[in-house]
Amino acid sequence: MIPAVIISKKRDGQKLTEAEIRFMIFGYARGDLPDYQMAALAMAIFIRGMDPEEISQLTDAMIATGNRMERVSERPRVDKHSTGGLGDKTSLILGPMLACCDLDVPMISGRGLGITGGTLDKLESIAGYRCDLSEQESQRQLAKLGCFITGATETLVPADKKLYALRDVTGTVPSVALITASIMSKKIAETLDALVLDVKWGTGAFLGDLDKARELALSLCANGKRAGIATSALLSDMNQPLGRMVGNACEVAESIELMQGKGPADVWELTRELSAYVLVSVGRSVDLEQARLLLQGHLDSGRVMERFEQMVAMQGGDLGQTRRLGRVTEVRADRSGWLERIDGQRLGQGVIVMGGGRMQAGQSIDPSVGLAMERRLGDRVEKGDVLVQILCDDSVKTEAARGLVLDSICIGERPVDRIGLWQEFESGA
């Protein structure tokens, strides 16, 4: 087979065969196919899309480039995945919390994509934290502790590890086909019993449109159920950051505050709801209300924080070392009114220009930079009120971020309705 012919076929909107998909994915995973040809195929898929059969074949091909994880206990095996959004730090809390419920939670996470921060980048702001556990180390930790959060290994879906980084810097992130294959290849390879998906929509997500989010949720759920995984999904609002903090070290700090019984209510409510769906899926709770009460009890007792501390320590992290944050610069309202709209894309770009995200594959991250949101959509603001705090030591980068932050915020003359934090999703399958 000739790569250029396959790329041209998808460019022209034709359906690829299973053999063609496997040829491209296996070639890329082995290093035989160069980045520029895979980038061209990713762009063709982004523009032309794939039908459900192609998406399933792409998912299976990616799984087949590596191994599947073996079970280490009789406990139900579960996970959660978010499609990503500003301030989305739920994984840091959810993994340890579900482990408190006598479940195994093998979380294979990723780095930042586009404007959204990656769970691994956040955790690496903790001194010494290892995101490169071997398969054997991961299995030992799962057996002992019930949870880990690490990156994909060279043997677990290696094709996705390479393609994930390529998509981030080639403008091919918001593709239903590529997102589905990326997420579900890792989750199926984890040998799960249940999976909950947080499919985000709005200005701070990959998918701005609610209908597009539903399309992605349907694709993800269909792929999960095809593999025998009890798969559910919520559609959550990302028209403003989740919680107050957007960044790496600052989001870890906010997550720890929440596990200590403080922190923003919206982060806890969404994390609890996603976790409740998992508990019902594996029969740990009879309904969502019972599940919510159980989860609240684990948080209030301090068990969630204790399990997080154990996980960090087992992965080499030292929570005792200070996680430095950048110097504070305040962005104030230039008029009075109601906070009407937040452009999450510009906010996220502000974090990237400060060094909190990547412009090129492999670029290092500055964990100290970020944003602290001081107002929420629908809030009344007066001229001179602080809207956002910029956390950055570099004055040039701060000014660049400041311009993007100011452009991202719209203050209107009338109150606006607040959108619900999430919606239930019915796949119909």
Secondary structure, DSSP 8 states (H G I E B T S, - for coil): --HHHHHHHHHTT----HHHHHHHHHHHHHT-S-HHHHHHHHHHHHHH---HHHHHHHHHHHHHTS------SSS-BEEEEE--BTT--HHHHHHHHHHTTT-BEEEE----BTTB--HHHHHTTSTT--S---HHHHHHHHHHHSEEEE---SSSSHHHHHHHHHHHTTT--S-HHHHHHHHHHHHHHTT-SEEEEEEEESTTBS---HHHHHHHHHHHHHHHHHTT-EEEEEEEE-SS-SSSEEESHHHHHHHHHHHTT-S-HHHHHHHHHHHHHHHHHTTSSSSHHHHHHHHHHHHHHTHHHHHHHHHHHHTT--TTS------EEEEE-SS-EEEEEE-HHHHHHHHIIIIIS-SSTT----TT-EEEE---TT-EE-TT-EEEEEE-S-HHHHHHHHHHHHHHEEEESS------SEEE-----
